[in-house]
């Protein structure tokens, strides 16, 4: 009888440890570029993938070739001269959550996540406060509570920004870029 109860409790608890897949269609990662001192434009990446594993490991991949600025030539220039997608086609964010956080996805909460961003051959620790919102038993949404500021110099992107500035004949392009996201995960 004890064995049966133990097995039932394990089976019941398994869904809370299921893997969660990022739903690209219901997710958005946006960034803002600032040129000519005070002209701000919102851009995004259209191809994201990721998972929150059974072991509470987060892995998110940003396809840098999917940058969407609304202007084809600017997309191409960013891919070639800024991100160097021929060498670095992806950015990746990885982190580990506590099992407690994973078990409490059922509850809406605000948590701080520290992980590692790999971009353009460089790695940098990033901490972001996020809001987890449970939609239903099979879906939750995580969004940044405030933008993350990515410094071009931390990822060897400064020369790429300067190249874009020269190509577009602009007096300035900011090397500090605010990034925000809304990500939808579904039980796999």
DATASUL-V134368 format. One record per backbone hydrogen bond with DSSP energy under -0.5 kcal/mol. CO is the residue of the C=O (numbers start at 1). NH is the residue of the N-H. Records with the same first field share a line. If there is no record, write none. Layout:
CO->NH, NH
//
This chain:
1->5
2->6
3->7
4->8
5->9
6->10
7->11
8->12
9->13
10->14
11->15
13->16, 17
14->17
15->18
19->188
20->52
21->186
22->24
23->26
24->27
28->182
29->45
30->180
31->43
33->41
34->174
35->39
36->38
38->40
39->35
41->33
43->31
44->68
45->29
46->48
47->63
49->61
50->22
51->53, 59
52->20
53->56
56->97
57->53
58->95
59->51
60->93
61->49, 63
62->64, 91
63->66
64->67
66->46
68->44
71->75
72->76
73->77
74->78
75->79
76->80
77->81, 82
78->82, 83
79->85
84->87, 88
89->64, 65
91->62
92->118
93->60
94->116
95->58
98->102
99->103
100->104
102->105
103->106
104->107
109->132
111->113, 130
113->128
114->96
115->126
116->94, 118
117->119, 124
118->92
119->122
122->119
124->117
126->115
128->113, 130
129->145
130->111, 132
131->133, 143
132->109
133->135, 141
136->139
138->187
139->135, 136
140->185
141->133
142->183
143->131
148->150, 179
149->151
150->152, 177
151->154
152->155, 157
153->156
157->161
158->162
159->163
160->164
161->165
162->166
163->167
164->168
165->170
166->169
172->36
175->152, 177
177->150
178->32
179->148
180->30
181->144
182->28
183->142
184->23
185->140
186->21
//
